[in-house]
Amino acid sequence: MKKSIFTLALALVALVASAQIKKPELMVVPSDVWCISNGYYTEVENMGLTTKVPNYKQALQENMGLKLAIAKLNDLMAERQFPLQSLEQAIKNLEQQKMEDNMTVSKAGNELAESPLDEVARVAKCDIILELSWEMKDFGPKHSVSYILEARDAYTGKSIGAASGTGAPSMTADVDVLLEEAIVANMDNFNNRLQEHFTEMQTIGREITLDIKVFANNAAGIDLETEYNDVELIDIIDAWLQLNTVQGRYTMPYASENMASFTQVRIPVYDESGRAIDANGFARQLAKKLKKEPFNIPCKVLVKGLGRAVIILGEK
């Protein structure tokens, strides 16, 4: 009897501990390959090159199979207690934001450069993007689904893990049912990899990229070699990063008088109030310091998605 009570107590403790483990927030999106192969894209010209850019809104409005597939995958992740962000709601929020901002440009005329995925991820503030591709296959009266599910860090775009497979042929033609049959066998290993990545981030920080640039012939007359109390500005920024990154983790692969690039910058996952920190928020902390005495440097922060920000010095 005592042994049974002790075993039950251990189980309850394990259950409470499991409930307290913070899980990453996810968002399911159709992959670029799926969007382009199904005709849901727009063509954008950049420097003379034409690029096909996924059109998530069109895909969601015109393809019921996509909505069913995303809904089913959301259900499977919710059953495993992963918090979820809605792609459709993120698009609506982004459109509302764009209506309010109208056209967001810097005073120097620099547009914000983000991919559609960067934009929706920034609005949703998710941790991990799940990119879903699938293809229906017919075997006479039966159907099956082949799928690829790849997890990417929403801040860096780096692959975290992937699952793929083909479900057994079935008489049903419903994509959500077929997808569940195909994917469920691989879900536990896949979910464990997501949790491992997120747990690691909370230990060594979230990875971002930070670029520092200088407006040419700026009114402030400064560059990264300008000295303050005999210390160059680039060294002051370097010292600030040492203090404000997790375990002082970052690299500076390039620096000149007009530009510095910081990669593999590890920032805290959350601030003191428990809110997620992104590259924009981190960059604004540095910009705030540079605007104050003794520097008094005008700064412009440009957003390049969740995981990259640019601080331009010398003018607003």
JOPENOR-V602080 format. One record per backbone hydrogen bond with DSSP energy under -1.0 kcal/mol. CO is the residue of the C=O (numbers start at 1). NH is the residue of the N-H. If there is no record, write none. Layout:
co & nh
CO & NH
CO & NH
This chain:
co & nh
1 & 5
2 & 6
3 & 7
4 & 8
5 & 9
6 & 10
7 & 11
8 & 12
9 & 13
10 & 14
11 & 15
12 & 16
13 & 17
14 & 18
15 & 19
16 & 20
25 & 127
25 & 128
26 & 85
27 & 130
29 & 132
31 & 35
32 & 36
33 & 37
34 & 38
35 & 40
36 & 39
39 & 41
40 & 55
42 & 53
44 & 51
46 & 49
49 & 46
51 & 44
53 & 42
55 & 59
56 & 60
57 & 61
58 & 62
59 & 63
63 & 67
64 & 68
65 & 69
66 & 70
67 & 71
68 & 72
69 & 73
70 & 74
71 & 75
72 & 76
73 & 77
74 & 78
75 & 79
77 & 82
78 & 81
83 & 26
86 & 90
87 & 91
88 & 92
89 & 93
90 & 94
91 & 95
92 & 96
93 & 97
94 & 98
95 & 99
96 & 100
97 & 101
98 & 102
101 & 103
106 & 109
110 & 106
115 & 119
116 & 120
117 & 121
118 & 122
119 & 123
120 & 124
121 & 125
127 & 154
128 & 27
129 & 152
130 & 29
131 & 150
132 & 31
133 & 148
135 & 146
137 & 144
139 & 142
142 & 139
143 & 170
144 & 137
145 & 167
146 & 135
147 & 165
148 & 133
149 & 163
150 & 131
151 & 160
151 & 161
152 & 129
153 & 157
158 & 153
161 & 151
163 & 149
165 & 147
170 & 143
174 & 178
175 & 179
176 & 180
177 & 181
178 & 182
179 & 183
180 & 184
183 & 186
186 & 190
187 & 191
188 & 192
189 & 193
190 & 194
191 & 195
192 & 196
193 & 197
194 & 198
195 & 199
196 & 200
197 & 201
198 & 202
200 & 204
201 & 205
206 & 267
208 & 265
209 & 309
210 & 262
211 & 311
212 & 260
213 & 313
215 & 218
218 & 221
223 & 226
224 & 234
226 & 233
228 & 231
231 & 228
232 & 236
233 & 237
234 & 238
235 & 239
236 & 240
237 & 241
238 & 242
239 & 243
240 & 244
241 & 245
245 & 248
246 & 249
249 & 266
251 & 263
254 & 261
257 & 224
258 & 214
259 & 256
260 & 212
262 & 210
263 & 251
265 & 208
266 & 246
267 & 206
269 & 277
271 & 274
275 & 271
278 & 282
279 & 283
280 & 284
281 & 285
282 & 286
283 & 287
284 & 288
285 & 289
286 & 290
287 & 291
290 & 297
292 & 295
292 & 296
298 & 314
300 & 312
302 & 310
306 & 279
307 & 209
308 & 304
309 & 211
310 & 302
311 & 213
312 & 300
313 & 215
